[in-house]
Amino acid sequence: MNKKNSDALIIITHLSYILLSFIIAIYTPFYVGALLIFTHWLHEKFVGDCILTVLQRKYGFANKEEDFFHYLFRKLTIPVDAKLTINIHYLIKTIILIIVLIKFYFFIS
């Protein structure tokens, strides 16, 4: 597999994981979403970052301190500040957490 195909595979996998996370948070019981959040947090603690971002860096697609969204915007030739892309990353995690918490609230009430 050449570098261009590997790059596309990692991007598609990352975007698919984000979409799947929202689907899980919305359509499954709250504890499945909570498990998803916990496992993502756990692997970030062990690996130091999202495993797909680590793979992007390891294979030379992303710069050392670049997160997925900064890399994606750079790839799409959209100039954006790295702090904004980190905030996008946190925003997605926060929205998923809020969805899970709302489902938990309705579960206990």
C-alpha positions as CSV (number, residue, x, y, z in Angstrom):
1,M,0.0,0.0,0.0
2,N,1.5,3.4,-1.0
3,K,1.7,6.4,1.3
4,K,-1.3,8.2,-0.3
5,N,-3.6,5.2,0.2
6,S,-2.5,4.8,3.8
7,D,-3.2,8.4,4.4
8,A,-6.7,8.1,3.1
9,L,-7.3,4.9,5.1
10,I,-6.3,6.6,8.3
11,I,-8.5,9.7,7.6
12,I,-11.5,7.6,6.6
13,T,-11.0,5.4,9.7
14,H,-10.8,8.5,12.0
15,L,-13.9,10.1,10.5
16,S,-15.7,6.8,10.7
17,Y,-14.8,6.4,14.3
18,I,-16.1,9.9,15.1
19,L,-19.4,9.2,13.2
20,L,-19.7,5.8,14.9
21,S,-19.1,7.5,18.3
22,F,-22.1,9.8,17.7
23,I,-24.3,6.9,16.5
24,I,-23.4,4.9,19.6
25,A,-24.0,7.8,21.9
26,I,-27.4,8.5,20.4
27,Y,-28.8,5.1,19.6
28,T,-27.4,2.8,22.3
29,P,-28.1,2.7,26.0
30,F,-26.1,5.2,28.0
31,Y,-23.7,2.7,29.5
32,V,-22.5,1.7,26.0
33,G,-21.7,5.4,25.4
34,A,-20.1,5.7,28.8
35,L,-17.9,2.6,28.0
36,L,-16.9,4.2,24.7
37,I,-15.9,7.4,26.5
38,F,-14.0,5.5,29.1
39,T,-12.1,3.3,26.6
40,H,-11.2,6.4,24.5
41,W,-9.9,8.2,27.6
42,L,-8.0,5.1,28.7
43,H,-6.2,4.6,25.4
44,E,-5.3,8.3,25.3
45,K,-3.8,7.9,28.7
46,F,-1.8,4.8,27.8
47,V,-0.7,5.9,24.3
48,G,-0.5,9.7,24.9
49,D,-3.0,10.7,22.3
50,C,-5.7,9.1,20.1
51,I,-4.3,6.0,18.5
52,L,-5.2,7.1,15.0
53,T,-3.4,10.4,15.5
54,V,-0.4,8.5,16.8
55,L,-0.4,6.4,13.6
56,Q,-0.6,9.5,11.5
57,R,2.5,10.8,13.2
58,K,4.3,7.5,13.2
59,Y,4.0,7.0,9.5
60,G,5.0,10.6,8.7
61,F,1.6,12.0,7.6
62,A,1.1,14.5,10.5
63,N,3.6,16.7,12.2
64,K,4.8,15.8,15.7
65,E,2.4,18.1,17.6
66,E,-0.4,18.1,15.1
67,D,-3.8,16.6,16.0
68,F,-6.2,15.0,13.5
69,F,-8.3,18.0,12.7
70,H,-5.2,20.3,12.2
71,Y,-3.8,17.6,9.9
72,L,-7.1,17.3,8.0
73,F,-7.5,21.0,7.5
74,R,-3.9,21.3,6.4
75,K,-4.5,18.5,3.9
76,L,-7.6,20.3,2.6
77,T,-5.4,23.5,2.3
78,I,-7.6,25.3,4.9
79,P,-5.3,27.5,7.1
80,V,-6.4,27.1,10.7
81,D,-4.8,27.6,14.1
82,A,-3.8,24.5,16.0
83,K,-5.6,25.7,19.2
84,L,-8.9,25.8,17.2
85,T,-8.5,22.3,16.0
86,I,-7.8,21.1,19.6
87,N,-10.9,22.8,20.7
88,I,-12.9,21.1,17.9
89,H,-11.5,17.8,19.2
90,Y,-12.6,18.7,22.8
91,L,-16.0,19.9,21.5
92,I,-16.8,16.6,19.8
93,K,-15.8,14.7,23.0
94,T,-18.0,17.1,25.1
95,I,-21.0,16.7,22.8
96,I,-20.8,13.0,23.0
97,L,-20.4,13.2,26.8
98,I,-23.5,15.5,27.1
99,I,-25.6,13.1,25.0
100,V,-24.6,10.2,27.3
101,L,-25.3,12.2,30.4
102,I,-28.7,13.3,29.1
103,K,-29.5,9.6,28.3
104,F,-28.3,8.7,31.8
105,Y,-30.6,11.4,33.4
106,F,-33.6,10.0,31.6
107,F,-32.6,6.5,32.6
108,I,-32.6,7.3,36.3
109,S,-35.6,9.6,36.3
